C-alpha cells in the first residue's frame, strides 16, 4: 500500500494537487476526506470520481495532515490499495432504529470481507437536533461481531456550529447515519489507541433525573446550577450556547462510570436555562454515577506520544498510513499543543497522516476494549501485510 496526504483551501487547489501526485507509480484507489462545511463537498467528490477513486469522508471541526493544520479547509489521505482488501459501507438511518441500521451494516461487512476491521465515520447532530448514540452503536456492533472487533474512527463535525454534521461516500451523503471503511485484517494490519488524559476530580455523583441527553438534576440539585457553581463559572446573559461549549463544556466533561469499561467521557454541549438542565453530547441514563473532570497537565502530549512509541516497539509494527481522530475539545483545551500531539504521532510512525477534530471518537482504550470515547486522541496506523 502506498499513501499520500494532501490539503487545500479550495476546489481548484484540490484539482491541482491531485493531478500533481497521481503518476505511474502512484494510482490511488481510495480517498479518506475530512472537510469543512464551508467547502463544496460534492465538488471535491466529483473530482475524485472522475479519477476513479473511491471516497469516504466526514465534515470536520478542523482538519490536518502532516505539517499542516487548518480550519475551514480540506484534508485527505490517498491510498493506493488493492480494492479486494476493503469495502465501503454506508447507511442512512432515516426512520429506522440505530440497532437495526447497525445490524444491517455489520452483517453486510461479514458478507464482503473475510476478517473485517472498521474505520467508522458517523454523524453526531443533524439539523433538527437529532443525535446519534455512538456508545449504543458500538454495543450493537459488538453484539454481532463480538467484543474483539477492531474499531477506530470519529464523529463528523461542523466547525463548532452545531448546525448539522455530514458523512459521505462517492455517491451518497447524510446528516444522520454511518459510513464504514471495512478493511480485511487478513491483509491489512491495524495498531492504534485512544487516550484522553482528562483527570477525575471530586467525589462520585449521581444523575438523579435525566432523559435522553438532558441532565436535569445531579444529587437532586439543578444540574446547570451545580455544574457551574462547582467549576466557578457563570452562564452569560446572552445564552450563547457555542460560547458555553467552547469555554466550559469541552474543558470540564463528565466521566460517567461504565461496568467493566473505562469511564465514558461526556461533554456538556449546552444548557436549558429555564429547566436548569445540561444538554450533553450523548445520552445519560438516569441513575448514572459520574464525576467532574479537569483538563490534563502539560505533559499529556509526551504521554500520548510515548504510548504510541511503546505500542510500536512492542508489536515491532510499521505503518503505510496514519489516521488521527482528535476531539474538538482537545483543540480548545490544549491550544497549539493539540497540533504538537498530532505531529508527534506522525513522527513516531513516519507515515503519511491525515485527521480531523471530531465530536466523538471510536478506538481502543487503555483497557484493550474498542469503544466510544470523547475528549480523546484516537489514532490508528495501517500497514499492508
C-alpha positions as CSV (number, residue, x, y, z in Angstrom):
1,X,0.0,0.0,0.0
2,X,1.2,3.5,-0.8
3,X,-0.2,6.7,0.7
4,X,0.0,10.4,0.2
5,X,-1.6,13.3,2.2
6,X,-2.8,16.5,0.6
7,X,-4.7,19.6,1.7
8,X,-6.3,22.5,0.1
9,X,-8.3,25.7,0.7
10,X,-10.3,25.5,-2.5
11,X,-11.7,23.1,-5.1
12,X,-9.2,24.3,-7.7
13,X,-6.3,23.7,-5.4
14,X,-7.5,20.1,-4.8
15,X,-7.7,19.6,-8.5
16,X,-4.1,20.8,-9.0
17,X,-2.6,18.8,-6.1
18,X,-4.4,15.6,-7.1
19,X,-3.0,16.0,-10.6
20,X,0.5,16.5,-9.2
21,X,0.5,13.4,-7.0
22,X,-1.0,10.9,-9.4
23,X,1.6,9.3,-11.6
24,X,2.7,5.8,-13.0
25,X,4.0,4.8,-9.5
26,X,1.0,6.1,-7.5
27,X,-2.5,5.3,-8.7
28,X,-4.8,5.8,-5.7
29,X,-7.9,3.8,-5.4
30,X,-9.3,5.3,-2.2
31,X,-9.6,8.8,-0.6
32,X,-10.4,9.4,3.0
33,X,-11.6,13.0,3.2
34,X,-12.1,15.4,6.2
35,X,-13.7,18.7,5.1
36,X,-15.2,21.9,6.5
37,X,-18.9,22.5,6.0
38,X,-17.7,25.7,4.4
39,X,-16.3,23.8,1.4
40,X,-18.1,22.3,-1.6
41,X,-18.2,18.6,-0.6
42,X,-19.9,17.4,-3.8
43,X,-17.4,19.2,-6.0
44,X,-14.5,17.5,-4.2
45,X,-16.2,14.1,-4.5
46,X,-16.8,14.7,-8.2
47,X,-13.1,15.4,-8.9
48,X,-12.2,12.1,-7.2
49,X,-15.0,10.2,-9.0
50,X,-13.6,11.4,-12.4
51,X,-10.2,9.8,-11.4
52,X,-11.9,6.5,-10.4
53,X,-11.1,7.0,-6.8
54,X,-13.4,5.5,-4.1
55,X,-14.4,8.0,-1.4
56,X,-15.4,8.0,2.3
57,X,-15.4,11.2,4.3
58,X,-16.8,13.4,7.0
59,X,-17.3,17.1,7.8
60,X,-14.9,18.4,10.4
61,X,-14.2,20.9,13.2
62,X,-10.7,21.5,11.8
63,X,-8.6,19.2,9.7
64,X,-4.9,18.3,9.4
65,X,-2.2,16.4,7.6
66,X,1.5,16.1,8.4
67,X,2.9,19.6,8.6
68,X,-0.3,21.5,8.3
69,X,-3.4,22.2,10.4
70,X,-6.4,24.3,9.3
71,X,-10.0,25.3,10.0
72,X,-12.4,25.7,7.1
73,X,-10.3,23.7,4.6
74,X,-10.0,20.2,3.1
75,X,-7.6,17.4,4.1
76,X,-7.4,13.9,2.7
77,X,-5.2,10.9,2.5
78,X,-5.0,9.0,-0.8
79,X,-4.3,5.3,-0.7
80,X,-3.1,3.1,-3.5
81,X,-4.6,-0.1,-2.1
82,X,-5.9,-3.3,-3.6
83,X,-9.7,-3.0,-3.9
84,X,-10.2,-6.5,-2.7
85,X,-8.7,-5.6,0.7
86,X,-11.6,-3.2,1.5
87,X,-15.2,-2.2,1.1
88,X,-17.1,1.0,1.8
89,X,-20.4,0.7,3.6
90,X,-23.0,3.5,4.0
91,X,-26.2,3.5,6.0
92,X,-28.6,6.5,6.1
93,X,-30.6,5.7,9.4
94,X,-33.7,7.6,8.4
95,X,-36.7,6.4,10.3
96,X,-35.0,3.0,11.3
97,X,-33.6,2.3,14.7
98,X,-29.9,2.6,15.2
99,X,-29.8,-1.0,16.3
100,X,-31.4,-2.2,13.0
101,X,-29.2,0.1,10.9
102,X,-26.0,-1.1,12.6
103,X,-27.0,-4.7,12.3
104,X,-27.5,-4.4,8.6
105,X,-24.1,-2.8,8.2
106,X,-22.2,-5.3,10.2
107,X,-23.8,-8.3,8.6
108,X,-23.0,-6.8,5.2
109,X,-19.4,-6.3,6.3
110,X,-19.0,-10.0,7.1
111,X,-20.5,-11.0,3.8
112,X,-17.9,-8.9,1.9
113,X,-14.8,-9.1,4.0
114,X,-13.2,-12.2,5.5
115,X,-11.9,-10.6,8.7
116,X,-13.4,-7.1,8.9
117,X,-12.0,-4.2,10.9
118,X,-13.9,-0.9,10.9
119,X,-12.8,2.7,10.3
120,X,-16.1,4.4,11.3
121,X,-17.3,7.8,10.3
122,X,-20.6,8.8,11.8
123,X,-22.7,11.9,12.2
124,X,-23.4,13.4,15.6
125,X,-26.1,16.0,15.2
126,X,-28.5,16.7,12.3
127,X,-30.1,20.0,11.5
128,X,-33.2,19.2,13.7
129,X,-31.0,18.4,16.7
130,X,-31.3,14.6,16.5
131,X,-28.2,13.0,18.0
132,X,-26.6,9.7,17.0
133,X,-25.8,7.5,20.0
134,X,-22.1,6.5,19.5
135,X,-21.9,4.3,22.6
136,X,-25.1,2.5,21.6
137,X,-23.8,1.9,18.1
138,X,-20.6,0.3,19.4
139,X,-22.6,-2.1,21.6
140,X,-24.7,-3.1,18.6
141,X,-21.6,-3.8,16.6
142,X,-20.2,-5.9,19.4
143,X,-23.4,-7.8,19.7
144,X,-22.9,-9.2,16.2
145,X,-19.2,-9.0,15.6
146,X,-18.0,-9.9,19.1
147,X,-16.1,-7.9,21.7
148,X,-12.7,-8.2,20.0
149,X,-13.8,-6.5,16.8
150,X,-11.4,-3.7,15.7
151,X,-13.0,-0.2,15.5
152,X,-11.4,3.2,15.0
153,X,-12.9,6.5,13.7
154,X,-14.7,9.7,14.6
155,X,-18.0,11.6,14.7
156,X,-18.3,14.3,12.0
157,X,-18.0,17.9,13.0
158,X,-19.5,21.2,11.7
159,X,-16.9,23.8,12.6
160,X,-18.4,24.0,16.1
161,X,-21.6,25.5,14.8
162,X,-23.9,22.6,15.9
163,X,-25.9,23.2,12.7
164,X,-25.5,19.6,11.4
165,X,-22.8,17.1,10.6
166,X,-22.3,15.1,7.5
167,X,-20.7,11.9,6.2
168,X,-20.4,10.8,2.6
169,X,-19.1,8.4,0.0
170,X,-18.7,8.6,-3.8
171,X,-22.4,8.7,-4.4
172,X,-24.2,9.1,-1.1
173,X,-24.3,11.6,1.9
174,X,-26.4,12.0,5.0
175,X,-26.6,14.1,8.2
176,X,-27.9,11.1,10.2
177,X,-26.0,7.9,9.5
178,X,-23.0,5.7,9.5
179,X,-20.2,5.2,6.9
180,X,-17.5,2.5,7.4
181,X,-14.3,1.7,5.6
182,X,-14.1,-2.0,6.2
183,X,-10.6,-3.4,6.0
184,X,-9.6,-7.0,5.7
185,X,-7.3,-7.8,8.6
186,X,-6.2,-10.9,6.7
187,X,-4.3,-8.5,4.5
188,X,-4.2,-5.2,6.5
189,X,-2.6,-4.7,9.9
190,X,-4.0,-2.1,12.3
191,X,-2.5,-0.8,15.5
192,X,-3.9,2.1,17.5
193,X,-5.0,3.6,20.8
194,X,-7.5,6.1,22.2
195,X,-6.2,8.2,25.1
196,X,-7.8,11.2,26.9
197,X,-5.7,12.4,29.8
198,X,-8.6,14.3,31.5
199,X,-8.4,13.7,35.2
200,X,-11.4,13.0,37.5
201,X,-11.9,15.4,40.4
202,X,-14.2,15.3,43.5
203,X,-16.4,12.5,44.6
204,X,-18.7,10.3,42.6
205,X,-22.2,11.9,42.0
206,X,-25.5,10.7,40.6
207,X,-27.6,11.9,37.7
208,X,-30.8,11.8,39.8
209,X,-33.0,13.0,36.9
210,X,-32.2,12.7,33.3
211,X,-33.9,12.0,30.0
212,X,-32.0,11.3,26.7
213,X,-29.1,13.7,26.6
214,X,-30.6,16.1,29.2
215,X,-29.5,16.0,32.8
216,X,-32.0,17.8,35.0
217,X,-30.6,17.2,38.4
218,X,-27.3,15.9,39.9
219,X,-27.6,14.7,43.5
220,X,-31.1,16.2,43.4
221,X,-29.8,19.7,42.7
222,X,-30.4,21.6,39.4
223,X,-27.7,20.3,37.1
224,X,-26.8,23.6,35.4
225,X,-26.6,25.4,38.7
226,X,-24.5,22.7,40.4
227,X,-22.1,22.2,37.4
228,X,-21.3,25.9,37.1
229,X,-21.1,26.5,40.8
230,X,-18.7,23.7,41.3
231,X,-16.5,24.9,38.5
232,X,-16.7,28.6,39.5
233,X,-18.3,29.7,36.2
234,X,-21.4,31.7,35.3
235,X,-23.7,31.5,32.3
236,X,-23.5,34.6,30.2
237,X,-26.7,36.6,29.9
238,X,-26.6,36.2,26.1
239,X,-27.4,32.5,26.2
240,X,-24.5,31.8,23.8
241,X,-24.5,28.0,23.7
242,X,-21.4,27.7,21.5
243,X,-19.5,30.0,23.8
244,X,-20.6,27.8,26.8
245,X,-19.4,24.6,24.9
246,X,-16.1,26.2,23.9
247,X,-15.2,27.8,27.2
248,X,-16.7,25.4,29.7
249,X,-18.1,22.1,28.4
250,X,-15.1,20.8,26.5
251,X,-12.8,21.7,29.3
252,X,-14.8,20.0,32.1
253,X,-16.5,16.9,30.8
254,X,-18.2,14.3,32.9
255,X,-16.7,10.9,33.5
256,X,-19.6,8.5,33.5
257,X,-18.9,5.1,35.1
258,X,-19.4,2.0,33.0
259,X,-19.3,-1.6,34.2
260,X,-16.1,-3.4,33.2
261,X,-15.1,-0.5,30.9
262,X,-13.3,2.8,31.2
263,X,-15.5,5.7,32.2
264,X,-17.3,7.4,29.3
265,X,-16.2,11.0,28.8
266,X,-19.3,13.2,28.1
267,X,-19.2,16.9,27.2
268,X,-22.0,19.2,28.2
269,X,-22.6,21.0,24.8
270,X,-25.3,23.4,26.0
271,X,-28.0,24.1,28.5
272,X,-31.7,24.9,29.0
273,X,-31.8,27.8,31.4
274,X,-35.5,27.5,32.1
275,X,-35.2,23.9,33.1
276,X,-31.8,24.3,34.7
277,X,-30.7,21.3,32.6
278,X,-27.5,20.4,30.9
279,X,-27.5,19.3,27.3
280,X,-24.9,16.6,26.8
281,X,-23.3,15.2,23.6
282,X,-24.7,11.7,24.3
283,X,-27.5,10.1,26.4
284,X,-27.0,9.9,30.1
285,X,-29.1,7.2,31.8
286,X,-30.9,8.3,34.9
287,X,-29.1,7.0,38.0
288,X,-25.7,7.0,36.3
289,X,-22.7,7.6,38.5
290,X,-20.5,10.4,37.3
291,X,-17.5,12.6,38.3
292,X,-16.4,16.0,37.2
293,X,-13.1,16.2,35.4
294,X,-10.4,18.7,34.6
295,X,-8.1,19.1,31.6
296,X,-4.7,17.2,31.5
297,X,-1.4,18.7,32.5
298,X,1.1,19.9,30.0
299,X,2.9,16.6,29.9
300,X,-0.1,15.0,28.2
301,X,1.5,15.3,24.7
302,X,4.6,13.5,25.9
303,X,2.4,10.7,27.4
304,X,0.4,10.2,24.2
305,X,3.5,10.1,22.0
306,X,5.4,7.8,24.4
307,X,2.4,5.3,24.5
308,X,2.4,5.3,20.7
309,X,6.2,4.6,20.6
310,X,5.8,1.9,23.2
311,X,3.0,0.2,21.2
312,X,5.1,0.4,18.0
313,X,8.1,-1.3,19.7
314,X,6.0,-3.9,21.5
315,X,4.5,-5.1,18.2
316,X,7.5,-4.3,16.0
317,X,5.0,-2.5,13.8
318,X,5.3,-0.2,10.9
319,X,2.8,1.9,9.0
320,X,1.9,2.8,5.5
321,X,-0.6,5.4,6.6
322,X,-1.8,7.1,9.9
323,X,-5.3,8.3,10.7
324,X,-6.0,10.6,13.7
325,X,-9.4,11.4,15.2
326,X,-8.9,14.0,17.9
327,X,-11.8,15.6,19.9
328,X,-12.6,19.2,19.2
329,X,-12.4,19.7,22.9
330,X,-8.6,18.9,22.7
331,X,-8.1,21.7,20.3
332,X,-10.0,24.1,22.6
333,X,-8.4,23.0,25.8
334,X,-4.8,22.2,24.6
335,X,-4.4,25.0,22.0
336,X,-1.2,24.7,20.0
337,X,-0.3,21.5,21.9
338,X,-3.1,19.7,20.0
339,X,-1.1,20.1,16.8
340,X,2.1,19.1,18.5
341,X,0.3,15.9,19.6
342,X,-0.7,15.1,16.0
343,X,2.7,15.9,14.6
344,X,4.4,13.8,17.3
345,X,2.3,10.8,16.4
346,X,3.2,11.2,12.8
347,X,6.9,11.3,13.6
348,X,6.6,8.1,15.6
349,X,5.0,6.2,12.7
350,X,6.9,8.1,9.9
351,X,4.0,7.7,7.5
352,X,1.6,10.0,5.6
353,X,-1.0,11.2,8.0
354,X,-4.5,12.8,7.9
355,X,-7.1,13.5,10.6
356,X,-9.7,15.9,11.9
357,X,-11.2,17.3,15.1
358,X,-14.3,15.4,15.9
359,X,-17.4,15.4,18.1
360,X,-16.6,11.9,19.4
361,X,-14.1,9.2,18.8
362,X,-14.0,5.4,18.3
363,X,-10.9,3.4,19.3
364,X,-9.0,1.0,21.5
365,X,-8.9,2.2,25.1
366,X,-6.1,1.5,27.6
367,X,-8.2,-1.4,28.9
368,X,-7.9,-3.1,25.4
369,X,-11.6,-2.6,24.5
370,X,-12.7,-0.8,21.3
371,X,-15.4,1.6,22.3
372,X,-16.8,5.1,22.0
373,X,-14.9,8.0,23.6
374,X,-14.9,11.7,24.0
375,X,-12.0,14.2,24.7
376,X,-9.6,11.6,23.3
377,X,-7.0,11.5,20.7
378,X,-7.7,8.2,18.8
379,X,-5.3,7.1,16.2
380,X,-4.7,4.1,14.0
381,X,-1.6,3.0,12.0
382,X,-2.4,1.0,8.9
383,X,0.0,-1.4,7.2
384,X,-0.4,-3.8,4.3
385,X,0.9,-7.2,5.4
